[in-house]
């Protein structure tokens, strides 16, 4: 007699799991639907943005950094030894860019800039010009010196070649 109520309890406990199965299937289907819809929406958004970028790139020309009134003057190479280590030499081939007519005698101005560059390079150490950041700092420093020497009439100093030996 005591066994009959125990069997009824076990049947009630076992039957409870069957009620959750349809709910679990329903939640899985909803999650699948929402996930696929959001994936489709994301793919369409990416396609739309890519097409908009292509149209924008084709429609507008890139603005030029320099107008047709600029002149490039190649300077004589600068060869100097570094301050440390003293047996390391640097050769720089550079050019200056300036607006036509702003510098009366570009050869004289180029010589002054070249002389200033040589004096500056002799103060550098090898560690200061190592790596991409060292080259960027050297470029910025030389640009600043060229602008100061030319009273702002030089727009940019280009490092064409740099050899460290």
Secondary structure as GFF3:
##gff-version 3
##sequence-region A 1 165
A	DSSP	alpha_helix	2	59	.	.	.	ID=ss1
A	DSSP	beta_strand	70	74	.	.	.	ID=ss2
A	DSSP	beta_strand	78	81	.	.	.	ID=ss3
A	DSSP	beta_strand	89	99	.	.	.	ID=ss4
A	DSSP	alpha_helix	106	121	.	.	.	ID=ss5
A	DSSP	three_ten_helix	126	129	.	.	.	ID=ss6
A	DSSP	alpha_helix	131	149	.	.	.	ID=ss7
A	DSSP	beta_strand	154	164	.	.	.	ID=ss8
###
